[in-house]
Amino acid sequence: MDTRTILDRLIAFPTVSSAPNIDLMTWMRDRLAEAGVEATLIPDPDGKKANLYATIGPKDRPGVMLSGHTDVVPVEGQAWTRPPFRLTEEGGRLYGRGTTDMKGFVAAALAMGLRAAGRDLKVPLHLAFSYDEEVGCLGVRSLIEMLAAAPVRPLMCIVGEPTGMQAATGHKGKVALRATCTGREGHSALAPLALNALHLGAEFLTAVRDLQAEVAETGRRDGDYDVPFTTLHVGKMQGGVQVNIVPNACVLDFEIRSLAEDDPEALIARLQAAAEAIVAPRRAEFPEAAITVERLWDYPGLGTPSDAGVVNFVKGLTGANGTIKVAFGTEGGLFSQRLGIPTAICGPGSMAQGHKPDEYVSVEQLARCDAMMAALLMRLEAGF
């Protein structure tokens, strides 16, 4: 099967993060089995989602791992002009949810794996396909646990997120957090006698913005990123029932995307101190007043040196000269930091098309990815 045929099948599985992906993973496992490759599925607790891991070639030595996620973001509320879960080719573009983020790469990796199954590899190929990347790189963690206990780990990893087929060496880490504000309810006619949790939330939001302004002005900078400093962002604020009730609860969901040189724990500690400073003066009258900050999930950043072996290897496969860093997060930081596997990012398409209606990957980009896979296969056969 070629990449285009496989991509057509992958897009037809509507594997948004809120839905199961087990049918897609079973389909890929069966295609590998037909080629004589045994793939391992690592299911989640309810068996509706799974990671897939397969080694093609010798099992007694480390090889090159190709990593990609199989979940996609939702299409609800987006004005698609083409069916999102059916591959459509027009004007040199392949449209469909996940074409660029990142089933295009997964299709190319699987197609290469099927070809590799019939070849005499001196160095093995590892395929690692995960779930729930889009909601915090959650699914891949069970695969990482499996690899941590394995007698042989991959020598290096290429994460195929869309980079326009450039070699990317880094991305920021992310911490997702929640601030829960507790006040005291009351009738709006007597609002000054109550403690409005939305007002507490607004003051906390201001504290987040003030800290962001300070970091942007005086913090560390890395000019390889479009936004060269650590960012703090409030994405969601909820509270209140109706206008004549003073709300007693307000919840803010926010995030920190940090440069490798910055310590997000120090920023969190400062926000916790700011939260306490907001509520402390109110406790004499409202003992229940509180703003608690909790961590929801996180993933580490990636900071592979530009002269690392994996980077030079990827550049050799693609013919690229320089390197880039990407604004979005990937599973690469987990492979690098949790397992010590040197990791680079390189895949077809651009994230400028990701998460949007009429998402697409160009035929040219997919062909360049196939060319990289062909070069990789030759290197694996030759033993590097």
C-alpha positions in Angstrom: 0.0 0.0 0.0 1.3 3.5 -0.8 1.1 6.6 1.4 -1.9 8.1 -0.5 -4.0 4.9 -0.1 -3.2 4.6 3.5 -3.9 8.2 4.2 -7.3 7.8 2.6 -8.2 5.0 5.1 -6.8 6.9 8.1 -8.8 10.0 7.4 -11.9 7.9 7.2 -11.5 7.0 10.9 -13.0 10.0 12.9 -10.5 9.8 15.7 -11.1 13.0 17.5 -9.6 12.9 21.0 -13.0 12.4 22.6 -13.7 9.3 20.5 -12.1 5.8 20.4 -9.2 5.1 18.1 -9.1 1.3 18.5 -10.6 0.6 15.1 -7.9 2.7 13.4 -5.1 1.0 15.5 -6.5 -2.5 14.8 -6.6 -1.7 11.0 -2.9 -0.6 11.1 -2.0 -3.7 13.2 -3.7 -5.9 10.7 -1.9 -4.3 7.8 1.5 -4.9 9.5 0.5 -8.5 10.3 -0.2 -9.1 6.7 3.4 -8.0 6.0 4.7 -10.4 8.7 5.2 -7.7 11.4 3.9 -8.2 14.9 2.7 -5.0 16.4 1.8 -4.5 20.0 -1.3 -2.6 21.0 -1.2 -0.8 24.4 -4.8 -0.2 25.3 -6.2 2.4 27.7 -8.1 1.1 30.8 -11.5 0.7 29.0 -10.0 -0.7 25.8 -11.4 2.0 23.5 -8.1 3.6 22.7 -4.6 2.3 22.2 -1.0 3.0 21.3 0.7 0.9 18.7 4.4 -0.1 18.8 6.2 -2.3 16.3 9.8 -3.2 15.5 10.8 -4.2 12.0 14.1 -5.8 11.5 16.5 -7.1 14.2 15.1 -7.1 17.7 18.5 -7.2 19.6 19.7 -3.6 18.8 18.3 -0.1 18.9 17.0 1.5 15.8 15.2 4.6 14.4 11.8 5.3 15.9 9.1 7.1 13.9 6.5 8.7 16.2 3.1 10.1 15.4 -0.2 10.6 17.1 -3.5 9.3 15.6 -6.0 11.6 17.3 -7.3 14.8 15.7 -9.1 17.9 16.9 -12.9 18.3 16.5 -14.6 19.7 13.5 -17.8 21.0 15.2 -18.3 24.7 14.8 -16.0 25.0 11.8 -17.2 25.9 8.3 -15.8 23.0 6.2 -16.4 23.1 2.5 -15.3 19.5 2.0 -16.2 16.4 4.0 -13.7 16.4 6.9 -13.5 12.6 7.2 -13.1 11.8 3.5 -9.9 12.5 1.7 -10.4 15.0 -1.1 -7.7 16.0 -3.6 -8.0 19.4 -5.3 -5.3 21.6 -6.9 -2.4 19.7 -5.5 -3.8 19.5 -2.0 -5.2 16.6 0.0 -8.0 17.8 2.3 -9.3 16.2 5.4 -9.1 16.4 9.2 -5.7 15.2 10.2 -4.0 15.4 6.8 -1.3 17.7 8.2 -1.7 17.1 11.9 -0.6 14.4 11.6 -2.0 11.5 9.7 0.0 12.4 6.6 3.2 11.5 8.4 1.6 8.4 10.0 0.5 7.2 6.6 4.0 7.7 5.2 5.6 5.9 8.2 3.3 3.0 7.9 3.8 2.7 4.1 7.6 2.7 4.7 7.2 0.1 7.5 5.3 -2.2 5.1 8.1 -1.9 2.5 10.7 -2.4 5.2 9.1 -5.7 6.3 10.4 -7.3 3.1 13.9 -5.9 3.3 17.1 -7.1 5.1 17.5 -4.3 7.7 20.8 -4.0 9.5 19.3 -1.4 11.9 15.7 -1.8 13.0 12.8 0.5 12.4 10.4 1.2 15.3 6.9 2.6 14.7 5.3 4.4 17.6 1.7 5.6 17.1 -0.2 7.2 20.0 -3.5 8.6 21.1 -4.7 11.7 23.0 -1.8 13.9 22.0 -4.1 16.8 21.3 -5.3 16.9 24.9 -1.9 17.0 26.6 0.3 14.1 25.3 -1.6 11.8 27.6 -1.9 8.5 25.7 1.8 8.1 24.8 2.7 7.8 28.5 1.8 4.1 28.7 4.0 3.5 25.6 6.8 5.4 27.3 6.4 3.1 30.4 6.6 0.1 28.2 9.8 1.4 26.5 11.3 2.3 29.9 11.1 -1.4 30.9 12.2 -2.8 27.5 15.7 -4.4 27.2 16.3 -2.3 24.0 15.3 1.3 23.5 15.4 3.2 20.2 18.6 4.9 19.2 16.8 8.0 18.1 13.4 9.3 17.4 11.8 11.4 14.6 8.5 12.9 15.6 6.6 13.7 12.4 4.6 16.8 13.4 4.3 19.3 10.5 7.5 21.3 10.0 7.4 21.7 6.2 10.0 18.9 6.1 12.5 21.0 8.0 14.5 19.6 10.9 13.1 21.1 14.1 15.1 20.8 17.3 12.9 22.3 20.0 9.6 23.5 21.4 8.4 25.0 24.6 7.1 22.9 27.5 3.5 23.4 28.7 1.7 23.2 32.1 -2.1 23.4 32.1 -3.5 24.8 35.4 -6.8 25.6 37.0 -7.5 28.4 39.5 -10.7 27.8 41.6 -12.0 31.0 43.3 -14.3 30.6 46.3 -16.4 33.5 47.5 -19.8 33.8 49.3 -23.1 33.9 47.4 -25.8 36.5 48.1 -28.7 38.4 46.5 -27.5 40.9 44.0 -29.5 43.6 45.8 -27.2 43.1 48.7 -24.0 42.5 46.6 -21.6 44.5 48.8 -22.5 42.1 51.7 -21.4 39.0 49.7 -18.0 38.1 48.1 -18.2 37.8 44.3 -16.0 34.9 43.1 -16.0 36.4 39.6 -14.4 39.5 41.0 -11.7 37.3 42.7 -11.2 35.6 39.3 -10.8 38.9 37.6 -8.2 40.0 40.1 -6.3 36.7 39.6 -6.6 37.1 35.8 -5.0 40.5 36.2 -2.2 38.9 38.2 -1.6 36.4 35.4 -1.4 39.3 32.9 0.9 41.3 35.0 3.3 38.4 35.3 3.2 37.8 31.6 4.0 41.5 31.0 7.0 41.2 33.4 8.3 38.0 31.7 7.9 39.5 28.2 9.8 42.6 29.4 12.6 41.1 31.5 12.6 37.4 31.0 14.8 35.1 29.0 14.4 35.2 25.2 15.0 32.7 22.4 14.8 34.3 19.0 14.3 30.9 17.3 10.6 31.1 18.4 7.9 33.3 16.9 7.1 34.4 20.4 10.6 34.4 22.0 9.7 34.3 25.7 7.7 32.2 28.1 3.9 32.8 27.8 1.1 32.8 30.3 -2.4 32.6 28.9 -5.9 32.3 30.4 -8.1 30.4 28.0 -11.3 29.8 30.0 -13.2 31.5 32.8 -16.5 30.2 34.2 -18.8 31.3 37.1 -22.2 32.6 38.0 -25.7 31.3 37.6 -27.8 34.3 36.8 -27.5 38.1 37.1 -29.4 38.5 40.4 -27.1 36.0 42.3 -23.7 37.0 43.5 -21.6 33.9 42.5 -19.7 31.9 45.1 -17.4 30.1 42.6 -15.3 31.0 39.6 -12.9 28.7 37.7 -10.1 29.9 35.4 -8.2 27.5 33.2 -4.8 28.8 32.1 -1.4 27.6 30.8 2.3 28.3 30.9 4.4 27.6 27.8 7.9 27.9 29.0 11.3 28.1 27.4 13.7 25.3 28.3 15.7 27.8 30.4 12.7 29.0 32.5 11.3 27.3 35.5 7.5 27.0 35.3 7.4 26.0 39.0 8.8 29.4 40.0 6.1 31.1 38.0 3.4 28.9 39.5 4.7 29.8 43.0 4.5 33.5 42.2 0.9 33.1 41.1 0.0 31.1 44.2 1.5 34.0 46.2 -0.6 36.5 44.2 -3.7 34.4 44.8 -3.1 34.5 48.6 -2.5 38.2 48.5 -5.9 38.7 46.8 -7.9 36.7 49.3 -6.0 37.3 52.6 -7.6 40.8 53.2 -11.1 39.3 52.8 -10.7 36.4 55.3 -11.7 38.4 58.4 -15.2 38.9 56.9 -15.3 35.9 54.6 -13.3 33.0 56.2 -14.1 30.7 53.2 -12.4 33.1 50.7 -9.8 31.2 48.7 -8.1 30.9 45.3 -6.5 27.5 44.9 -4.2 26.7 41.9 -3.9 23.1 40.7 -1.9 21.4 38.0 -4.0 19.6 35.4 -1.4 18.1 33.1 1.9 19.0 31.6 4.5 17.9 29.1 8.2 18.9 28.9 9.8 21.0 26.2 12.3 19.7 23.7 15.7 21.2 23.4 17.9 19.1 21.2 21.2 20.7 20.3 21.4 21.7 16.7 24.5 19.7 16.2 23.2 16.5 17.8 23.5 13.2 15.9 19.7 12.8 15.4 19.5 16.3 13.9 22.4 15.7 11.4 20.8 12.4 10.6 17.5 14.0 9.7 19.2 16.7 7.7 21.0 14.0 5.8 17.7 12.3 5.0 16.0 15.5 3.8 18.9 17.5 2.4 18.1 20.4 4.7 20.8 22.8 5.8 19.4 24.7 8.8 17.1 24.0 11.7 14.0 25.5 13.2 12.0 25.4 16.4 8.2 25.1 16.5 5.6 27.0 18.5 3.5 24.0 19.3 4.2 21.1 21.7 4.9 17.5 20.7 5.6 14.1 22.4 9.2 14.6 21.6 10.0 16.2 25.0 8.7 13.1 26.7 10.8 10.7 24.6 13.9 12.9 25.2 13.5 13.7 28.9 11.8 10.6 30.2 13.7 8.0 28.1 16.8 9.8 27.1 16.2 9.2 23.4 17.7 11.9 21.1 14.7 13.4 19.3 14.1 15.7 16.3 10.9 16.8 14.7 10.3 16.6 10.9 7.1 16.0 9.0 5.0 17.2 6.0 2.7 20.2 6.0 2.4 23.3 8.1 0.6 23.8 11.4 -0.8 26.9 9.7 -3.3 24.5 8.2 -3.8 22.5 11.3 -6.9 22.7 13.6 -8.7 24.7 10.9 -11.6 24.0 8.5 -10.5 22.5 5.2 -7.2 21.3 6.7 -4.9 20.0 4.0 -1.4 18.7 3.2 0.1 19.4 -0.2 0.9 16.5 -2.5 4.4 18.0 -2.8 4.9 17.9 0.9 3.7 14.3 1.2 6.1 13.3 -1.7 9.0 14.9 0.1 8.1 12.9 3.2 8.0 9.7 1.1 11.5 10.7 -0.2 12.7 11.0 3.4 11.3 7.6 4.1 13.0 6.1 1.1 16.3 7.6 2.2 15.8 6.2 5.7 15.1 2.8 4.4 18.3 2.8 2.5 20.2 3.8 5.6 18.6 1.1 7.7 19.5 -1.5 5.0 23.1 -0.3 4.9 23.5 -0.1 8.7 23.8 3.7 8.6 
